[in-house]
Amino acid sequence: MGVSTIEFKGTKEQENLLKEAIALNKDREGALMPVLQAAQNIYGYMPREVQQMVAEGMGVSLSEIYGVVTFYSQFHLQPKGKYKVHICMGTACYVKGAGKILERFEKELGIKDGECTADGKFSIDGLRCVGACGLAPVLSVNDDVYGKVTEDQVPDILANYKE
């Protein structure tokens, strides 16, 4: 994944919440994960600026923070959109065309897997098996689940979320 094309726009309120989480945990054993989880919840992703704030606040190196956030899949280096498109890429879904569906979303939105549109509305993520193989190929947009999807349905699915 490359560098985010969306400029970091953290607020003073978010920064204060992060400083509060650091202050509550700084002297506790094993506190780095709870602080990183708090940061992810506050900002929605872990850009370099947030990683730097955590590193300075916790007294650890930026490279240690980066190592942790890139190791655990719960952390995101790229922002996520208001509408999070998740496409199952498990075997059953892939065999039934999930790759073509992902490509169609990328084409329609002008972004790649793992990225977010510049306006912050949509992000795309290919996932491992979601356990709904009988509905393959499966995707979701936030909490809405779509089964037996074809690539031709992608524009109509997106139209449900465009304002």
C-alpha positions in Angstrom: 0.0 0.0 0.0 1.3 3.4 -0.9 1.0 6.7 0.8 -2.5 8.0 1.4 -3.7 10.5 -1.2 -6.0 12.0 1.5 -4.4 14.8 3.6 -4.4 14.2 7.3 -7.0 16.4 9.0 -6.9 15.5 12.6 -8.7 17.9 14.9 -7.6 19.4 18.3 -10.4 17.4 19.9 -9.0 14.1 18.5 -5.5 15.0 19.6 -6.8 15.7 23.1 -8.6 12.4 23.2 -5.4 10.6 22.1 -3.3 12.5 24.7 -5.8 11.5 27.4 -5.6 7.8 26.3 -1.8 8.0 26.5 -1.9 9.7 29.9 -4.2 7.0 31.2 -2.0 4.1 30.0 1.6 5.5 29.8 2.9 3.9 33.0 1.1 0.6 32.7 2.8 -2.6 31.6 1.7 -3.6 28.1 -0.1 -0.3 27.4 1.0 0.2 23.8 -1.8 -2.0 22.3 -4.6 -0.2 24.2 -3.2 3.2 23.2 -2.9 2.1 19.6 -6.4 0.7 19.6 -7.7 4.0 21.1 -5.8 5.9 18.4 -7.4 3.8 15.7 -10.9 4.4 17.2 -10.3 8.1 17.5 -8.9 8.7 14.0 -10.3 5.7 12.1 -6.9 4.8 10.8 -3.2 5.2 11.7 -1.5 7.8 9.5 2.2 8.7 10.2 1.1 11.8 12.2 -0.9 9.7 14.6 1.9 7.1 14.9 4.3 9.9 15.7 2.1 11.3 18.5 1.8 7.8 20.0 5.6 7.2 19.8 6.4 10.5 21.4 3.7 10.1 24.1 4.7 6.6 25.0 8.4 7.1 24.7 9.0 4.5 22.0 10.4 4.8 18.5 8.3 5.5 15.5 9.7 2.3 13.9 8.3 0.2 16.9 4.8 1.8 16.4 5.0 1.2 12.7 6.0 -2.5 13.3 3.0 -3.1 15.5 0.4 -1.3 13.3 1.6 -3.2 10.2 1.7 -6.5 11.9 -1.9 -6.5 13.2 -4.7 -6.5 10.7 -7.0 -4.4 13.0 -4.9 -1.3 12.2 -5.3 0.6 8.9 -2.6 2.9 7.4 -5.1 4.2 4.9 -8.3 6.0 5.8 -11.6 4.2 5.3 -14.6 5.8 3.6 -18.0 6.7 4.9 -19.1 3.7 2.8 -16.8 0.7 3.3 -17.0 -1.8 0.5 -15.8 -5.2 1.5 -15.5 -7.9 -1.2 -15.0 -11.5 -0.2 -12.0 -13.0 -2.0 -12.3 -16.5 -0.5 -12.1 -19.5 -2.8 -15.8 -19.9 -3.5 -16.3 -16.1 -4.1 -13.2 -15.8 -6.2 -14.1 -18.8 -8.4 -17.5 -17.2 -9.0 -16.1 -13.8 -10.1 -15.1 -11.8 -7.0 -11.9 -10.7 -8.8 -13.9 -9.2 -11.6 -16.2 -7.5 -9.1 -13.3 -6.0 -7.3 -11.8 -4.7 -10.6 -15.2 -3.1 -11.5 -15.4 -1.3 -8.1 -11.8 -0.1 -8.7 -12.7 1.2 -12.1 -16.0 2.8 -11.0 -14.4 4.5 -8.0 -11.0 5.3 -9.4 -9.1 3.7 -6.5 -7.4 0.4 -5.8 -8.0 -2.3 -3.2 -7.1 -0.9 0.2 -7.7 2.8 -0.8 -10.2 5.5 -0.1 -11.7 8.0 -2.6 -10.4 11.5 -2.3 -13.8 12.8 -1.1 -13.7 10.2 1.8 -17.0 8.6 0.7 -15.9 5.1 -0.4 -13.1 2.7 0.4 -12.6 -0.8 -1.0 -11.1 -3.8 0.8 -10.8 -7.4 -0.4 -11.3 -9.8 2.5 -10.6 -13.4 3.2 -13.5 -15.8 3.4 -16.5 -14.2 5.2 -18.3 -17.6 5.6 -21.2 -17.0 3.3 -20.0 -19.3 0.5 -23.6 -20.3 -0.4 -24.1 -16.7 -1.5 -20.9 -16.4 -3.5 -19.8 -14.0 -4.6 -20.5 -11.8 -1.6 -19.8 -8.2 -0.7 -20.9 -5.7 1.8 -21.2 -1.9 2.0 -21.1 -1.1 5.7 -23.8 -3.4 7.2 -25.6 -4.1 3.9 -24.8 -7.5 2.5 -25.1 -8.4 -1.2 -25.0 -12.0 -2.4 -24.6 -13.7 -5.8 -23.3 -10.4 -7.2 -22.2 -9.9 -10.8 -19.9 -7.2 -12.0 -22.7 -5.6 -14.0 -24.5 -4.9 -10.6 -21.7 -2.8 -9.3 -22.9 0.6 -10.7 -26.4 0.0 -9.2 -24.9 -1.0 -5.9 -22.8 2.2 -5.8 -25.9 4.3 -6.8 -27.5 3.3 -3.5 -24.9 5.2 -1.6 -24.1 8.2 -3.9 -25.9 11.3 -2.7 
